Structures are given as C-alpha cells and as structure tokens.
Amino acid sequence: MTDMHNQAVAVSERVERRWATVAVLIIVFLAGMAAYAGVHNATMPQTTVETIDPTTIHLAGEFVESNLGSAIESDGSVTVRAIGQQYSFSPPCIVVPAETPVTFRATSADVVHGFLIQGTNINTMLVPGYVSVQKASFAAPGDHLMPCQEFCSVGHEGMWARVKVVDKQQFLSEMADKRRLSCAP
C-alpha cells in the first residue's frame, strides 16, 4: 500500500511540476509580448510632452477660438486644433481631406476627456495642462463619430463631435478663401 502511495505522490509531483512550468512559460511569453510591443512603439507614450495653461487657452495662443479647426500647413499636410470641455468639443464638427496626413492637436479646458474617432486608430486622453498629438490619414471620404469616451461628469453622455472626411479637391476648394475650416454651423 505504501508503494502505491509513493507512486501516486511521485505522479502528482510530476504533474504539478509540469503545470507550474506551463504557467511560468505563459507568464514569460506574455511579458515578452508586452516588451516587444513597447519597443516597437505599439504602447509607448508620446516622445515629447507639451504643456499649456488650461486657464488661459481661450485667451491667447494656439487654442484661441479663431485658431480651432482644420488648417493647411506649408508642406500640404493638415493640422486640426480642438478643445474638449464639459460637455462639448470645439469645434463640434471637423473637416479633413482624404488621403492627406492629418495631425490632431487637442487639449482640455477643464477635466480629463477622451478623444476617440470611431473607425480609426485615433484614441487618446485630453488632460488639462497638456497637448495631445495624434497623426492619421483617412483613406476615403465619410463621417466618423467622435464621442468622449472618458467619463467627465453628469453630462458626459451628450459629449459628441463629428469628423467629416471629404475629397481632397473639395477640401482645397473650401479652404481657398478661409484660414480655418470647420463644418460646424
């Protein structure tokens, strides 16, 4: 009887060692995947951090109201400046051209907001005092919803904006006589 008991204990120990080895291998594999993703900029934070005074963004500088919306840069790319504030985005509708590099520069005037453009890989947080920068290019014209996906208070569920992607020629013709472009009424 003791011989069978010893054999059973030996088998149990062998099985436990195998499962422990499998568990350690899984942990090592997951840690390796996280390190690989981090090294290849898949999960790295922005390399530069720009700060801004959230109490004066409406008064002077890059985020004054007349500077919000889409603007064409000298290299042909487009820069979009936007502000998240309880319970809206300014501008509430953004126009960008298809097949053109677009840089989104956004900040928050009050609390943390989410900046998500549905159907794209644009997803960041707008933190008061910091400028968030996201680069994108839209393949085809269309509309994309832009909800605040970071709970910002009781009016959060109504905080939406829209990104309207238009043909590049249409965008250029609309920009011909304007400094900034927005599809907001």
WOUR-V861489 format. One record per helix or strand of 2 or more residues. SS is the DSSP state (h for helix, s for strand). FROM is the first residue (numbers start at 0). TO is the last residue. If there is no record, write none. Layout:
ss	from	to
SS	FROM	TO
SS	FROM	TO
//
This chain:
ss	from	to
h	1	38
s	49	50
h	64	66
s	68	71
s	77	84
s	87	89
s	92	96
s	100	107
s	112	115
s	122	125
s	129	136
s	141	146
h	155	157
s	159	165
h	167	174
//
